[in-house]
């Protein structure tokens, strides 16, 4: 990883999964590390169960706020089929981190269409070392199902070159005091999962 | 000190740093957060939601007439509503700086059209600044206020979804007050636009535009950056950043002011490059102006007129291919994930009652516009803010018996106060038998819960009046006014039926707070459950489109079980609105154990 390069992280999922918070934290972490940062998300209808994507880019200097298709270094997806929806953004050398969760779109929960059955297999066909984690399960074991996003931020942090202490500082500043401990725990649980 | 700010945060911050004393807006994606940030962070700015953009601009104009720096904020289509004051404000000019912040939405992420605000700048003969990122958005707020005061003109500060909602690093400064003396000053020759006065103002407007064009030649945000001379790109807004990303070695003329244009600068740049291309989103605004100068230029023939640009689109437009090595798509049809009304949404209950009456629905703009999507499918037109009532009246009067008792208009509470009151008055005045349903969820919901004149609170959550729709309709002359809790689906269904059969205009107010609203909460937040053995699999509940419901297919039915499946409630999502209970034909919906 050279000094001049720009890191491209694409975070996707469904409204309500904490994507915006995760990408806000990542953006602030990169800024604190001294990088130039650009970040963009489409969240106009996020609260209503729509597909959400957030582009985070950092490096010495960054031009576009959105990642050029095919240049994402990491695709972090909080929902199975959303991973596939944004696949064309991923570089051939890119990594994929997937939350093993299915959120049924309207056509599926109304019984009009099937949820594709073999999404994880399809992801692994293209990216054999894709990281798949059942985030809700891990979060429930930690005692709070709402920290899924920060567990994945922990996993993601292992693919980037910014020290964990910077994430800790930003998490402490961004969260309500009573939520700090559980989220720091979640962050480190994520890092441990990525290492194993 | 530098901070990571969104374009909207930067615009709000810029308003404070450059001494803005008053801000007015109506919410609209992607512009909404600007006034919200002003409300939360900058107490020196008097700020409030206006009922609509026309009023917002007039309030801002009044402040500017009195010497204050002021801003009006809106989305692109909001300027259509404010177009009347806008066009003549150009004639009166200002006193204190007046900036109209307008946010375009290329790609229509959350809009009904893709109009390009730069055309309004030309139409109204006012300057338009076009920032690319958050730092520029903040800096250009200062520039726009200075230009406004120097040249005595309103100025458009144009943003777009990708500028407003992108974050980038911004250098912060302290607030400095504007230079103008405050007070009431009589100057009818300038401010009263009677024909005789307006005739004297118009030549001044034309001269002003020439003066600003001359200023544009040295405006520091119009920048030439020479690189490889084989390709010269003229661009602005976020398109500049895409072009930089795609073609880092090209020569650039980056325009921070897109109207009026710096003609000499463009001519000089054109003469220094071999191939000249304009990279701009939406209309060929710069391209046509350059071509009118007699300069050979390419643009929309390469990038197209529809949707937003992106780094790869620009690269492909200029080189025919992308250098990025994508892993590629997956050959699989993915179910779409359109936005949906939330679990417990009162609009779902209202649409369910309307569906039972099999009516044609003239719609409007808000969360309830999503009622057009399957499985609800109950919105039959949606044109612009406030249009539904007038459209329903037109259908009713022109079709007579063909529409009688079969059509209603629906409109939200915030949209009603925005531009639904005048068509309601028209109904009372001209008669007919139109039925109007105000879907009053007590908030401006679609844009993320903003107060309006009916909620009882201001932008800054201070208590205020709550405008009374029933009394308003009564004052207009309505005799048939009914208020119903939409969660009582059967009752609402009957009320709709009765009002449809009436021979005069009627108003139904379906009132229940937005399911996301924490104040005024009436939902029990206790999930229901469905007894899968009692459920007959008729999908009546499923067809309300509630995300807390799921149709479970029966793969191997037990003997005698003719059902294809049954409904199930996701207890984590259900808030107990009971709409499914109301429509259930088999009493399968129960209280959760």
Interface residues (C-beta under 8 A of the other chain):
Chain A: X14 X15 X27 X28 X31 X36 X37 X38 X39 X40 X41 X42 X43 X44 X45 X47 X48 X49 X50 X51 X62 X63 X64 X65 X66 X67 X68 X69 X70 X71 X81 X82 X84 X85 X87 X88 X89 X90 X91 X92 X93 X94 X104 X105 X106 X107 X108 X109 X110 X111 X112 X113 X115 X116 X122 X126 X127
Chain B: X2 X3 X4 X29 X30 X109 X110 X133 X161 X162 X165 X166 X167 X168 X169 X238 X241 X242 X244 X245 X246 X248 X310 X311 X312 X315 X322 X324 X325 X326 X327 X328 X329 X330 X332 X334 X335 X336 X337 X338 X339 X340 X341 X342 X367 X370 X373 X374 X375 X448 X516 X539 X542 X543 X545 X547 X549 X550 X551 X553 X565
